[in-house]
Amino acid sequence: MVIMMSEETPRLPEELERYVDKPYGGIFGDSVRIRIIEEIVADPYRDYRPKDFEKMFGASPPTIRRVLNDLTALGLLIKDSRDVQHPVYRPNLRSKKIIALTFLAYAVVDDRDHTKLMDEAIWDYYSKVLKEEFEPLAIATTLSYENTGRTWRGFSDIKSITEESCILAVAEA
């Protein structure tokens, strides 16, 4: 069975074609460091060994070791050196930098293909990670009165009740 697409894929502008195969659309150049970053962002659940990167990118062992040490110092990777001869590197999934680079990878595709992958990724991240921290558990209004001399004036105040404020209230009680 052959499925025909009614629309053709839009052609990439000529001035951007040279950046298509570059990590992050060429924003950061095309170094071994950025290629390793692109790889760990693309597959953050994999364990990596220096040999893997040597094969992928054809870079020398000292270059790969230097880049991996730098990325570990920057908090993008976690080094497991239980086997000193063959250390294993894992992306630091708690790093906000990894999350931001993931969003950037989606943004590059969005700009190129006119999609909304980054928006969906941000919404997913908000829904799964940030929502509980930033959305109130309840919203309450209070009505207050103020004597202005001749009359009483009423006004309401909206208060958000978050998990954090509940914890503080319990701790103070």
DSSP file (Angstrom, degrees, kcal/mol; ACC not computed):
  #  RESIDUE AA STRUCTURE BP1 BP2  ACC     N-H-->O    O-->H-N    N-H-->O    O-->H-N    TCO  KAPPA ALPHA  PHI   PSI    X-CA   Y-CA   Z-CA
    1    1 A M              0   0    0      0, 0.0     2,-0.5     0, 0.0     0, 0.0   0.000 360.0 360.0 360.0 131.9    0.0    0.0    0.0
    2    2 A V        -     0   0    0      2,-0.0     2,-0.6     0, 0.0     0, 0.0  -0.918 360.0-155.1-110.3 129.1    1.4    3.4   -1.0
    3    3 A I        -     0   0    0     -2,-0.5     2,-0.5     2,-0.0     0, 0.0  -0.904   9.9-153.3-104.3 125.1    0.4    6.5    1.0
    4    4 A M        -     0   0    0     -2,-0.6     2,-0.4     2,-0.0     3,-0.0  -0.819   9.0-137.6 -99.5 134.0    0.6    9.7   -1.0
    5    5 A M        -     0   0    0     -2,-0.5    -2,-0.0     1,-0.1     0, 0.0  -0.752   2.6-150.7 -88.4 134.3    1.1   13.0    0.9
    6    6 A S  S    S+     0   0    0     -2,-0.4     2,-0.4     2,-0.0    -1,-0.1   0.777  82.4  50.6 -76.7 -25.1   -1.0   15.8   -0.4
    7    7 A E  S    S-     0   0    0     -3,-0.0     2,-0.3     3,-0.0    -2,-0.0  -0.894  80.5-132.6-113.7 143.7    1.6   18.4    0.6
    8    8 A E        -     0   0    0     -2,-0.4     3,-0.1     1,-0.1    -2,-0.0  -0.637  36.6 -97.7 -85.9 151.1    5.3   18.4   -0.2
    9    9 A T        -     0   0    0     -2,-0.3    -1,-0.1     1,-0.1   104,-0.0  -0.517  49.2-107.2 -66.0 131.3    7.8   19.0    2.5
   10   10 A P        -     0   0    0      0, 0.0     2,-0.3     0, 0.0    -1,-0.1  -0.319  34.3-110.9 -63.6 143.6    8.8   22.7    2.3
   11   11 A R        -     0   0    0      1,-0.1     3,-0.1    -3,-0.1    -3,-0.0  -0.547  29.0-118.9 -76.4 135.8   12.2   23.3    0.9
   12   12 A L        -     0   0    0     -2,-0.3     5,-0.1     1,-0.1    -1,-0.1  -0.537  38.9 -97.3 -72.2 136.6   14.7   24.6    3.4
   13   13 A P    >>  -     0   0    0      0, 0.0     3,-1.8     0, 0.0     4,-1.0  -0.277  31.8-120.6 -56.4 141.6   16.1   28.1    2.5
   14   14 A E  H >> S+     0   0    0      1,-0.3     3,-0.7     2,-0.2     4,-0.5   0.840 110.2  58.9 -54.2 -39.5   19.5   27.7    0.7
   15   15 A E  H 34 S+     0   0    0      1,-0.2    -1,-0.3     2,-0.1     3,-0.1   0.702 109.6  44.7 -68.2 -17.3   21.3   29.8    3.3
   16   16 A L  H X4 S+     0   0    0     -3,-1.8     3,-1.9     1,-0.1     4,-0.5   0.590  88.4  87.2 -99.0 -12.7   20.3   27.4    6.1
   17   17 A E  H X< S+     0   0    0     -4,-1.0     3,-1.2    -3,-0.7     4,-0.4   0.839  82.0  60.4 -57.3 -34.9   21.0   24.1    4.2
   18   18 A R  T 3< S+     0   0    0     -4,-0.5    -1,-0.3     1,-0.2     3,-0.2   0.686 104.3  50.8 -69.3 -15.0   24.7   24.1    5.3
   19   19 A Y  T X  S+     0   0    0     -3,-1.9     3,-1.3     1,-0.1    -1,-0.2   0.489  81.4  95.4 -97.6  -4.3   23.5   24.0    9.0
   20   20 A V  T <  S+     0   0    0     -3,-1.2     5,-0.2    -4,-0.5    -1,-0.1   0.889  91.3  37.6 -56.4 -45.0   21.1   21.0    8.6
   21   21 A D  T 3  S+     0   0    0     -4,-0.4    -1,-0.3    -3,-0.2    -2,-0.1   0.390  97.5 100.3 -90.9   4.6   23.6   18.4    9.7
   22   22 A K  S X  S-     0   0    0     -3,-1.3     3,-1.5     1,-0.1     5,-0.1  -0.676  85.9 -97.5 -90.6 143.5   25.3   20.6   12.4
   23   23 A P  G > >S+     0   0    0      0, 0.0     3,-1.8     0, 0.0     5,-0.5  -0.318 106.8   4.2 -57.8 138.6   24.4   20.1   16.0
   24   24 A Y  G > 5S-     0   0    0      1,-0.3     3,-1.8     2,-0.2     5,-0.1   0.830 130.7 -66.3  53.2  36.5   21.7   22.6   17.2
   25   25 A G  G < 5S-     0   0    0     -3,-1.5    -1,-0.3     1,-0.3    -5,-0.1   0.717  91.8 -62.0  63.5  21.6   21.4   24.0   13.7
   26   26 A G  G X 5S+     0   0    0     -3,-1.8     3,-0.9     3,-0.3    -1,-0.3   0.495 101.1 129.2  85.4   3.3   25.0   25.3   13.8
   27   27 A I  T < 5S+     0   0    0     -3,-1.8    -3,-0.1     1,-0.2    -2,-0.1   0.891  83.7  28.8 -58.4 -41.0   24.4   27.7   16.7
   28   28 A F  T 3 <S-     0   0    0     -5,-0.5     3,-0.3     1,-0.4    -1,-0.2   0.244 113.4-115.5-105.7  12.4   27.4   26.4   18.6
   29   29 A G    <   -     0   0    0     -3,-0.9    -1,-0.4    -6,-0.2    -3,-0.3  -0.554  39.8 -71.4  86.6-155.8   29.6   25.3   15.7
   30   30 A D  S    S+     0   0    0     -2,-0.2    -1,-0.2    -8,-0.1     2,-0.1  -0.370  71.5 143.3-141.9  56.3   30.6   21.8   15.1
   31   31 A S     >  -     0   0    0     -3,-0.3     4,-1.9     1,-0.1     5,-0.2  -0.452  63.4-108.3 -94.4 169.2   33.1   20.7   17.7
   32   32 A V  H  > S+     0   0    0      1,-0.2     4,-2.3     2,-0.2     5,-0.2   0.898 118.9  57.2 -60.7 -40.4   33.5   17.3   19.4
   33   33 A R  H  > S+     0   0    0      1,-0.2     4,-2.3     2,-0.2    -1,-0.2   0.936 108.8  43.0 -57.9 -49.2   32.2   18.9   22.6
   34   34 A I  H  > S+     0   0    0      1,-0.2     4,-2.7     2,-0.2    -1,-0.2   0.836 111.5  55.0 -71.6 -30.5   28.9   20.0   21.0
   35   35 A R  H  X S+     0   0    0     -4,-1.9     4,-2.0     2,-0.2    -1,-0.2   0.895 109.7  47.3 -66.5 -38.6   28.5   16.7   19.2
   36   36 A I  H  X S+     0   0    0     -4,-2.3     4,-2.6     2,-0.2     5,-0.2   0.921 112.3  49.8 -66.9 -43.3   28.8   14.8   22.5
   37   37 A I  H  X S+     0   0    0     -4,-2.3     4,-2.2     1,-0.2     5,-0.2   0.936 110.4  50.1 -59.5 -46.1   26.3   17.2   24.1
   38   38 A E  H  X S+     0   0    0     -4,-2.7     4,-2.2     1,-0.2    -1,-0.2   0.907 111.3  49.6 -58.9 -41.6   23.9   16.6   21.2
   39   39 A E  H  X S+     0   0    0     -4,-2.0     4,-1.8     1,-0.2    -2,-0.2   0.925 111.7  46.2 -65.5 -45.8   24.3   12.9   21.6
   40   40 A I  H  < S+     0   0    0     -4,-2.6    -1,-0.2     1,-0.2    -2,-0.2   0.835 114.0  49.0 -70.3 -30.0   23.6   12.8   25.3
   41   41 A V  H  < S+     0   0    0     -4,-2.2    -1,-0.2    -5,-0.2    -2,-0.2   0.881 110.7  51.1 -72.2 -37.6   20.6   15.1   24.9
   42   42 A A  H  < S+     0   0    0     -4,-2.2    -2,-0.2     1,-0.3    -1,-0.2   0.829 128.6  20.1 -68.0 -31.7   19.3   12.9   22.1
   43   43 A D  S >< S+     0   0    0     -4,-1.8     3,-1.2    -5,-0.1    -1,-0.3  -0.603  70.7 163.6-138.3  74.8   19.6    9.8   24.2
   44   44 A P  T 3  S+     0   0    0      0, 0.0    49,-0.1     0, 0.0    -1,-0.1   0.536  70.6  61.1 -75.7  -5.0   19.8   10.8   27.9
   45   45 A Y  T 3  S+     0   0    0     45,-0.1     2,-0.3     2,-0.1    -5,-0.1   0.329  85.2  97.5-102.5   8.2   19.0    7.3   29.3
   46   46 A R  S <  S-     0   0    0     -3,-1.2     2,-0.4    -6,-0.2    -3,-0.1  -0.647  71.5-126.3 -96.3 151.4   22.0    5.6   27.8
   47   47 A D        -     0   0    0     -2,-0.3     2,-0.4    43,-0.1    43,-0.2  -0.814  29.7-156.1 -91.1 137.6   25.3    4.8   29.5
   48   48 A Y  B     -A   89   0A   0     41,-3.0    41,-3.5    -2,-0.4     3,-0.0  -0.919  11.2-165.6-119.8 142.6   28.3    6.1   27.5
   49   49 A R    >>  -     0   0    0     -2,-0.4     4,-1.2    39,-0.2     3,-1.1  -0.900  36.0-113.5-117.5 152.0   31.9    5.1   27.4
   50   50 A P  H 3> S+     0   0    0      0, 0.0     4,-2.1     0, 0.0     3,-0.2   0.871 116.9  60.0 -52.6 -37.9   34.8    7.1   26.0
   51   51 A K  H 3> S+     0   0    0      1,-0.2     4,-2.4     2,-0.2     5,-0.2   0.860  97.8  59.7 -59.2 -35.9   35.2    4.4   23.2
   52   52 A D  H <> S+     0   0    0     -3,-1.1     4,-2.4     1,-0.2    -1,-0.2   0.934 109.0  42.4 -58.0 -46.6   31.6    5.0   22.1
   53   53 A F  H  X S+     0   0    0     -4,-1.2     4,-2.6     2,-0.2     6,-0.5   0.854 109.5  57.6 -71.4 -34.5   32.4    8.7   21.3
   54   54 A E  H  X S+     0   0    0     -4,-2.1     4,-1.8     1,-0.2     5,-0.2   0.931 112.5  41.9 -59.4 -44.3   35.7    7.8   19.7
   55   55 A K  H  < S+     0   0    0     -4,-2.4    -2,-0.2     2,-0.2    -1,-0.2   0.911 115.7  49.4 -68.6 -43.1   33.9    5.6   17.3
   56   56 A M  H  < S+     0   0    0     -4,-2.4    -2,-0.2    -5,-0.2    -1,-0.2   0.907 128.2  19.5 -63.1 -43.6   31.0    8.0   16.7
   57   57 A F  H  < S-     0   0    0     -4,-2.6    -1,-0.2    -5,-0.1    -2,-0.2   0.503  92.8-126.2-112.7  -6.3   33.1   11.1   16.0
   58   58 A G     <  +     0   0    0     -4,-1.8     2,-0.2    -5,-0.4    -4,-0.2   0.753  58.4 148.0  67.2  23.2   36.5    9.8   15.1
   59   59 A A        -     0   0    0     -6,-0.5    -1,-0.2    -5,-0.2    -2,-0.1  -0.534  52.5 -97.7 -89.8 158.7   38.2   11.9   17.8
   60   60 A S     >  -     0   0    0     -2,-0.2     4,-2.4     1,-0.1     5,-0.2  -0.353  30.4-113.6 -73.5 153.7   41.3   11.0   19.7
   61   61 A P  H  > S+     0   0    0      0, 0.0     4,-2.8     0, 0.0     5,-0.2   0.891 116.3  52.3 -55.2 -42.7   41.1    9.4   23.1
   62   62 A P  H  > S+     0   0    0      0, 0.0     4,-2.4     0, 0.0     5,-0.2   0.902 110.3  48.7 -63.1 -37.0   42.7   12.5   24.8
   63   63 A T  H  > S+     0   0    0      2,-0.2     4,-2.4     1,-0.2     5,-0.2   0.938 113.2  46.7 -64.7 -46.0   40.2   14.8   23.2
   64   64 A I  H  X S+     0   0    0     -4,-2.4     4,-2.7     1,-0.2     5,-0.2   0.923 112.7  49.6 -62.8 -44.9   37.3   12.7   24.2
   65   65 A R  H  X S+     0   0    0     -4,-2.8     4,-2.6    -5,-0.2     5,-0.2   0.923 111.1  49.8 -60.0 -44.5   38.6   12.3   27.8
   66   66 A R  H  X S+     0   0    0     -4,-2.4     4,-2.3    -5,-0.2    -2,-0.2   0.927 113.1  45.8 -61.2 -45.7   39.1   16.1   28.1
   67   67 A V  H  X S+     0   0    0     -4,-2.4     4,-2.8     2,-0.2     5,-0.2   0.921 113.2  49.4 -64.7 -44.2   35.6   16.9   26.8
   68   68 A L  H  X S+     0   0    0     -4,-2.7     4,-1.9     1,-0.2    -1,-0.2   0.894 111.4  49.3 -63.8 -39.3   34.0   14.3   29.1
   69   69 A N  H  X S+     0   0    0     -4,-2.6     4,-2.4    -5,-0.2    -1,-0.2   0.910 112.3  48.8 -64.3 -41.4   35.9   15.6   32.1
   70   70 A D  H  X S+     0   0    0     -4,-2.3     4,-1.9     2,-0.2    -2,-0.2   0.930 112.0  47.6 -62.8 -46.0   34.8   19.2   31.2
   71   71 A L  H  <>S+     0   0    0     -4,-2.8     5,-2.2     1,-0.2     6,-1.3   0.821 111.7  51.2 -67.8 -30.2   31.1   18.1   30.8
   72   72 A T  H ><5S+     0   0    0     -4,-1.9     3,-1.2    -5,-0.2    -1,-0.2   0.922 109.7  49.4 -68.8 -44.7   31.3   16.3   34.1
   73   73 A A  H 3<5S+     0   0    0     -4,-2.4    -2,-0.2     1,-0.3    -1,-0.2   0.831 109.0  53.8 -62.9 -31.7   32.7   19.4   35.8
   74   74 A L  T 3<5S-     0   0    0     -4,-1.9    -1,-0.3    -5,-0.2    -2,-0.2   0.528 117.6-114.5 -80.6  -6.0   29.9   21.4   34.3
   75   75 A G  T < 5S+     0   0    0     -3,-1.2    -3,-0.2    -4,-0.3    -2,-0.1   0.561  87.8 111.9  86.6   8.5   27.3   19.0   35.7
   76   76 A L  S   <S+     0   0    0     -5,-2.2    16,-2.7    -6,-0.2     2,-0.3   0.782  79.0  36.6 -82.4 -27.4   26.0   17.7   32.4
   77   77 A L  E     -B   91   0A   0     -6,-1.3     2,-0.5    14,-0.3    -2,-0.2  -0.885  67.1-145.7-123.9 154.5   27.5   14.2   33.0
   78   78 A I  E     -B   90   0A   0     12,-2.9    12,-2.4    -2,-0.3     2,-0.5  -0.989  20.7-142.6-117.6 127.5   27.9   11.9   36.0
   79   79 A K  E     -B   89   0A   0     -2,-0.5     2,-0.7    10,-0.2    10,-0.2  -0.786  10.1-165.0 -96.2 127.5   31.0    9.7   35.9
   80   80 A D  E     +B   88   0A   0      8,-3.5     8,-2.5    -2,-0.5     3,-0.3  -0.931  13.5 172.1-107.9 106.4   30.8    6.2   37.3
   81   81 A S        +     0   0    0     -2,-0.7     3,-0.2     6,-0.2    -1,-0.1  -0.126  35.6 122.6-111.6  37.9   34.4    5.1   37.8
   82   82 A R  S    S+     0   0    0      1,-0.3     2,-0.8     4,-0.1    -1,-0.2   0.888  83.0  47.6 -61.1 -36.6   33.9    1.8   39.6
   83   83 A D  S >  S-     0   0    0     -3,-0.3     3,-0.8     3,-0.2    -1,-0.3  -0.882  80.7-167.1-103.2  99.5   35.8    0.3   36.7
   84   84 A V  T 3  S+     0   0    0     -2,-0.8    -1,-0.2     1,-0.3    -2,-0.1   0.834  84.7  50.9 -59.2 -36.3   38.8    2.7   36.5
   85   85 A Q  T 3  S+     0   0    0      1,-0.3    -1,-0.3    -3,-0.1    -3,-0.0   0.804 123.0  28.9 -71.9 -29.2   39.9    1.4   33.1
   86   86 A H  S <  S-     0   0    0     -3,-0.8    -1,-0.3   -36,-0.0    -3,-0.2  -0.603  80.6-170.7-134.0  71.9   36.5    1.8   31.5
   87   87 A P        -     0   0    0      0, 0.0     2,-0.4     0, 0.0    -6,-0.2  -0.259  13.4-139.9 -64.7 153.3   34.5    4.6   33.2
   88   88 A V  E     - B   0  80A   0     -8,-2.5    -8,-3.5   -39,-0.1     2,-0.4  -0.932  10.7-156.0-114.9 137.8   30.8    5.0   32.3
   89   89 A Y  E     -AB  48  79A   0    -41,-3.5   -41,-3.0    -2,-0.4   -10,-0.2  -0.942   8.9-173.5-116.3 135.9   29.2    8.4   31.8
   90   90 A R  E     - B   0  78A   0    -12,-2.4   -12,-2.9    -2,-0.4   -43,-0.1  -0.975  32.6-106.0-125.3 140.6   25.5    9.1   32.3
   91   91 A P  E     - B   0  77A   0      0, 0.0     2,-1.3     0, 0.0   -14,-0.3  -0.400  34.9-118.3 -60.2 139.6   23.7   12.3   31.5
   92   92 A N    >   -     0   0    0    -16,-2.7     3,-2.0     1,-0.2     6,-0.3  -0.692  28.8-170.0 -82.2  96.4   22.8   14.2   34.7
   93   93 A L  T 3  S+     0   0    0     -2,-1.3    -1,-0.2     1,-0.3   -17,-0.0   0.588  81.9  60.4 -69.4  -9.5   19.0   14.1   34.3
   94   94 A R  T 3  S+     0   0    0     -3,-0.0     2,-0.4     4,-0.0    -1,-0.3   0.468  80.0 110.2 -92.6  -2.5   18.6   16.5   37.2
   95   95 A S    <>  -     0   0    0     -3,-2.0     4,-1.6     1,-0.2     3,-0.3  -0.600  60.0-153.5 -78.0 125.0   20.6   19.2   35.4
   96   96 A K  H  > S+     0   0    0     -2,-0.4     4,-2.8     1,-0.2     5,-0.2   0.778  96.8  63.5 -64.5 -26.0   18.6   22.2   34.3
   97   97 A K  H  > S+     0   0    0      2,-0.2     4,-2.5     1,-0.2    -1,-0.2   0.901 100.9  49.5 -66.5 -39.5   21.2   22.6   31.5
   98   98 A I  H  > S+     0   0    0     -3,-0.3     4,-1.9    -6,-0.3    -2,-0.2   0.923 112.4  48.3 -63.1 -43.4   20.2   19.2   30.0
   99   99 A I  H  X S+     0   0    0     -4,-1.6     4,-2.2     2,-0.2    -2,-0.2   0.931 112.4  48.2 -62.7 -45.8   16.6   20.2   30.1
  100  100 A A  H  X S+     0   0    0     -4,-2.8     4,-2.3     1,-0.2    -2,-0.2   0.895 110.8  50.9 -63.1 -40.3   17.3   23.6   28.5
  101  101 A L  H  X S+     0   0    0     -4,-2.5     4,-2.2     2,-0.2    -1,-0.2   0.841 107.8  53.9 -66.8 -32.3   19.4   22.0   25.8
  102  102 A T  H  X S+     0   0    0     -4,-1.9     4,-1.9     2,-0.2    -2,-0.2   0.931 109.1  47.7 -65.0 -45.5   16.6   19.6   25.1
  103  103 A F  H  X S+     0   0    0     -4,-2.2     4,-2.4     1,-0.2    -2,-0.2   0.906 110.9  52.3 -60.5 -40.8   14.2   22.5   24.6
  104  104 A L  H  X S+     0   0    0     -4,-2.3     4,-2.2     2,-0.2    -1,-0.2   0.894 105.4  54.3 -63.2 -40.0   16.8   24.2   22.4
  105  105 A A  H  X S+     0   0    0     -4,-2.2     4,-1.5     1,-0.2    -1,-0.2   0.913 111.0  46.0 -60.4 -41.4   17.0   21.0   20.2
  106  106 A Y  H  X S+     0   0    0     -4,-1.9     4,-2.8     1,-0.2    12,-0.4   0.887 108.9  56.2 -66.6 -38.3   13.2   21.1   19.8
  107  107 A A  H  X S+     0   0    0     -4,-2.4     4,-2.7     1,-0.2     5,-0.2   0.882 103.7  53.6 -62.2 -38.4   13.4   24.9   19.0
  108  108 A V  H  X S+     0   0    0     -4,-2.2     4,-1.8     2,-0.2    -1,-0.2   0.926 111.9  44.6 -61.6 -44.8   15.8   24.3   16.2
  109  109 A V  H  X S+     0   0    0     -4,-1.5     4,-3.4     2,-0.2     5,-0.3   0.913 112.1  53.2 -65.5 -42.3   13.5   21.7   14.6
  110  110 A D  H  X>S+     0   0    0     -4,-2.8     4,-2.0     1,-0.2     5,-0.6   0.928 110.0  46.8 -59.0 -46.6   10.5   24.0   15.2
  111  111 A D  H  <5S+     0   0    0     -4,-2.7    -1,-0.2     1,-0.2    -2,-0.2   0.883 118.3  42.5 -63.6 -37.5   12.2   26.9   13.4
  112  112 A R  H  <5S+     0   0    0     -4,-1.8    -2,-0.2    -5,-0.2    -1,-0.2   0.923 128.7  25.6 -74.5 -45.0   13.2   24.7   10.5
  113  113 A D  H  <5S-     0   0    0     -4,-3.4    -2,-0.2    -5,-0.2    -3,-0.2   0.414 100.1-120.4-105.0   0.3   10.0   22.7   10.1
  114  114 A H  T  <5 +     0   0    0     -4,-2.0    -3,-0.2    -5,-0.3     2,-0.2   0.936  66.2 137.6  58.2  49.5    7.4   25.2   11.5
  115  115 A T      < -     0   0    0     -5,-0.6    -1,-0.1    -6,-0.2     3,-0.1  -0.458  59.5-127.9-110.9-174.2    6.3   22.7   14.2
  116  116 A K     >  +     0   0    0     -2,-0.2     4,-2.1     1,-0.1     5,-0.2  -0.149  60.5 127.8-129.7  37.1    5.5   23.1   17.9
  117  117 A L  H  > S+     0   0    0    -11,-0.3     4,-2.4     1,-0.2     5,-0.2   0.900  75.2  50.1 -62.9 -42.1    7.7   20.5   19.5
  118  118 A M  H  > S+     0   0    0    -12,-0.4     4,-2.8     2,-0.2     5,-0.2   0.918 109.0  51.9 -64.8 -42.4    9.3   22.8   21.9
  119  119 A D  H  > S+     0   0    0      1,-0.2     4,-2.5     2,-0.2    -1,-0.2   0.923 111.9  46.8 -58.3 -44.3    5.9   24.2   23.1
  120  120 A E  H  X S+     0   0    0     -4,-2.1     4,-2.5     2,-0.2    -1,-0.2   0.889 112.4  50.0 -65.2 -39.3    4.7   20.6   23.7
  121  121 A A  H  X S+     0   0    0     -4,-2.4     4,-2.5     2,-0.2    -2,-0.2   0.904 111.6  48.0 -66.8 -40.7    7.9   19.7   25.5
  122  122 A I  H  X S+     0   0    0     -4,-2.8     4,-2.8     2,-0.2    -2,-0.2   0.920 112.4  49.0 -65.9 -42.9    7.6   22.8   27.8
  123  123 A W  H  X S+     0   0    0     -4,-2.5     4,-2.9    -5,-0.2    -2,-0.2   0.919 112.0  49.0 -62.1 -42.6    4.0   22.0   28.5
  124  124 A D  H  X S+     0   0    0     -4,-2.5     4,-2.3     2,-0.2     5,-0.3   0.915 112.3  48.2 -62.0 -43.9    4.9   18.4   29.3
  125  125 A Y  H  X>S+     0   0    0     -4,-2.5     4,-2.7     2,-0.2     5,-1.1   0.917 113.4  47.5 -63.2 -44.1    7.7   19.5   31.6
  126  126 A Y  I  <>S+     0   0    0     -4,-2.8     5,-2.8     3,-0.2     4,-0.3   0.942 113.5  47.8 -61.5 -47.3    5.4   22.0   33.3
  127  127 A S  I  <5S+     0   0    0     -4,-2.9    -2,-0.2     1,-0.2    -1,-0.2   0.870 122.5  32.9 -63.1 -38.4    2.6   19.5   33.8
  128  128 A K  I  <5S+     0   0    0     -4,-2.3    -1,-0.2    -5,-0.2    -2,-0.2   0.780 135.0  16.6 -91.5 -28.0    4.9   16.8   35.2
  129  129 A V  I  <5S+     0   0    0     -4,-2.7     4,-0.3    -5,-0.3    -3,-0.2   0.812 128.4  29.9-114.9 -46.3    7.5   18.7   37.1
  130  130 A L  I >><S+     0   0    0     -5,-1.1     4,-1.8    -4,-0.3     3,-0.6   0.725  93.1  83.6 -96.3 -22.7    6.6   22.3   37.8
  131  131 A K  H 3><S+     0   0    0     -5,-2.8     4,-2.7     1,-0.3     3,-0.3   0.888  91.9  48.8 -53.9 -49.6    2.8   22.3   38.2
  132  132 A E  H 34 S+     0   0    0      1,-0.2    31,-0.4     2,-0.2    -1,-0.3   0.849 112.6  50.0 -60.2 -34.3    2.6   21.2   41.8
  133  133 A E  H <4 S+     0   0    0     -3,-0.6    -1,-0.2    -4,-0.3    -2,-0.2   0.834 121.8  29.6 -74.0 -32.5    5.2   23.8   42.8
  134  134 A F  H  < S+     0   0    0     -4,-1.8    -2,-0.2    -3,-0.3    -3,-0.2   0.674 100.7  80.5-107.9 -18.9    3.5   26.8   41.1
  135  135 A E  S  < S-     0   0    0     -4,-2.7    28,-0.4    -5,-0.3     2,-0.1  -0.729  78.9-119.2 -92.4 138.7   -0.2   26.2   41.0
  136  136 A P        -     0   0    0      0, 0.0    26,-0.3     0, 0.0     3,-0.1  -0.368   5.6-138.4 -71.2 152.9   -2.2   26.9   44.2
  137  137 A L  S    S-     0   0    0     24,-3.7     2,-0.3     1,-0.3    25,-0.2   0.808  86.8  -5.8 -76.0 -31.6   -4.1   24.2   45.9
  138  138 A A  E     -C  161   0B   0     23,-1.4    23,-2.9     2,-0.0     2,-0.4  -0.981  61.7-137.2-156.3 160.4   -7.0   26.6   46.4
  139  139 A I  E     -C  160   0B   0     -2,-0.3     2,-0.3    21,-0.2    21,-0.2  -0.995  24.6-177.2-125.3 130.7   -7.9   30.2   45.9
  140  140 A A  E     -C  159   0B   0     19,-2.5    19,-3.2    -2,-0.4     2,-0.4  -0.920  14.2-147.0-126.4 150.8   -9.8   32.1   48.6
  141  141 A T  E     -C  158   0B   0     -2,-0.3     2,-0.4    17,-0.2    17,-0.2  -0.919   8.6-159.9-115.2 146.2  -11.1   35.6   48.8
  142  142 A T  E     -C  157   0B   0     15,-2.1    15,-2.3    -2,-0.4     2,-0.5  -0.963   9.5-143.8-122.4 143.4  -11.3   37.7   52.0
  143  143 A L  E     -C  156   0B   0     -2,-0.4     2,-0.3    13,-0.2    13,-0.2  -0.921  22.1-179.2-108.9 125.8  -13.6   40.7   52.4
  144  144 A S  E     -C  155   0B   0     11,-2.9    11,-2.4    -2,-0.5     2,-0.4  -0.881  14.5-146.5-123.4 154.9  -12.2   43.6   54.4
  145  145 A Y  E     -C  154   0B   0     -2,-0.3     2,-0.4     9,-0.2     9,-0.2  -0.944   7.7-163.9-122.8 145.5  -13.7   46.9   55.4
  146  146 A E  E     -C  153   0B   0      7,-2.5     7,-3.1    -2,-0.4     2,-0.7  -0.994  18.8-132.6-130.2 132.6  -12.0   50.2   55.9
  147  147 A N  E     -C  152   0B   0     -2,-0.4     5,-0.2     5,-0.2    -2,-0.0  -0.750  19.5-176.1 -85.0 116.4  -13.4   53.2   57.6
  148  148 A T        -     0   0    0      3,-2.9     2,-0.4    -2,-0.7    -1,-0.1   0.286  55.2 -95.7 -95.6  10.8  -12.8   56.2   55.4
  149  149 A G  S    S+     0   0    0      2,-0.4     3,-0.1     1,-0.1    -2,-0.1  -0.480 116.7  30.9 110.6 -60.2  -14.2   58.7   58.0
  150  150 A R  S    S+     0   0    0     -2,-0.4     2,-0.3     1,-0.2    -1,-0.1   0.741 126.1  19.6-101.8 -28.3  -17.8   59.0   56.8
  151  151 A T  S    S-     0   0    0     -5,-0.0    -3,-2.9     2,-0.0     2,-0.5  -0.881  72.4-112.8-137.2 167.2  -18.4   55.6   55.3
  152  152 A W  E     -C  147   0B   0     -2,-0.3     2,-0.5    -5,-0.2    -5,-0.2  -0.887  28.8-156.7 -99.6 132.9  -17.1   52.1   55.3
  153  153 A R  E     -C  146   0B   0     -7,-3.1    -7,-2.5    -2,-0.5     2,-0.3  -0.939   5.1-151.5-112.8 131.0  -15.5   50.8   52.1
  154  154 A G  E     +C  145   0B   0     -2,-0.5     2,-0.3    -9,-0.2    -9,-0.2  -0.774  18.4 170.0-100.5 144.5  -15.3   47.1   51.4
  155  155 A F  E     -C  144   0B   0    -11,-2.4   -11,-2.9    -2,-0.3     2,-0.3  -0.990  22.1-135.7-148.2 151.6  -12.7   45.5   49.2
  156  156 A S  E     -C  143   0B   0     -2,-0.3     2,-0.4   -13,-0.2   -13,-0.2  -0.803   8.9-155.2-111.3 152.8  -11.7   41.9   48.6
  157  157 A D  E     -C  142   0B   0    -15,-2.3   -15,-2.1    -2,-0.3     2,-0.5  -0.990  11.3-141.0-126.7 129.4   -8.3   40.3   48.5
  158  158 A I  E     -C  141   0B   0     -2,-0.4     2,-0.4   -17,-0.2   -17,-0.2  -0.789  20.4-169.8 -93.6 130.0   -7.5   37.1   46.5
  159  159 A K  E     -C  140   0B   0    -19,-3.2   -19,-2.5    -2,-0.5     2,-0.4  -0.958  12.6-145.5-121.5 137.0   -5.2   34.7   48.3
  160  160 A S  E     -C  139   0B   0     -2,-0.4     2,-0.7   -21,-0.2   -21,-0.2  -0.837   8.0-153.1 -98.0 137.7   -3.5   31.7   46.8
  161  161 A I  E     -C  138   0B   0    -23,-2.9   -24,-3.7    -2,-0.4   -23,-1.4  -0.940  20.0-179.3-112.3 112.4   -2.9   28.7   49.0
  162  162 A T     >  -     0   0    0     -2,-0.7     4,-2.0   -26,-0.3     5,-0.2  -0.616  43.1-107.4-105.7 167.7    0.0   26.6   47.8
  163  163 A E  H  > S+     0   0    0    -31,-0.4     4,-2.2   -28,-0.4     5,-0.2   0.889 121.3  54.4 -59.4 -38.8    1.4   23.4   49.2
  164  164 A E  H  > S+     0   0    0      1,-0.2     4,-2.3     2,-0.2    -1,-0.2   0.913 107.3  48.4 -63.7 -43.2    4.4   25.5   50.5
  165  165 A S  H  > S+     0   0    0      1,-0.2     4,-2.3     2,-0.2    -1,-0.2   0.857 110.4  52.6 -68.2 -32.5    2.1   27.9   52.4
  166  166 A C  H  X S+     0   0    0     -4,-2.0     4,-2.2     2,-0.2    -1,-0.2   0.914 109.5  48.7 -64.6 -42.3    0.2   25.0   53.9
  167  167 A I  H  X S+     0   0    0     -4,-2.2     4,-2.2     1,-0.2    -2,-0.2   0.910 112.0  49.0 -63.9 -42.5    3.4   23.5   55.1
  168  168 A L  H  X S+     0   0    0     -4,-2.3     4,-2.1     2,-0.2    -2,-0.2   0.908 110.3  51.1 -63.5 -42.0    4.5   26.8   56.6
  169  169 A A  H  X S+     0   0    0     -4,-2.3     4,-1.3     1,-0.2    -2,-0.2   0.899 111.7  46.9 -63.5 -41.3    1.2   27.3   58.4
  170  170 A V  H  < S+     0   0    0     -4,-2.2    -1,-0.2     1,-0.2    -2,-0.2   0.898 111.8  51.2 -66.6 -40.2    1.4   23.8   59.9
  171  171 A A  H  < S+     0   0    0     -4,-2.2    -2,-0.2     1,-0.2    -1,-0.2   0.850 110.5  48.8 -66.4 -34.3    5.0   24.4   61.0
  172  172 A E  H  <        0   0    0     -4,-2.1    -1,-0.2     1,-0.2    -2,-0.2   0.750 360.0 360.0 -77.2 -23.4    4.0   27.7   62.7
  173  173 A A     <        0   0    0     -4,-1.3    -1,-0.2    -3,-0.2    -2,-0.2   0.477 360.0 360.0 -75.3 360.0    1.1   26.2   64.5
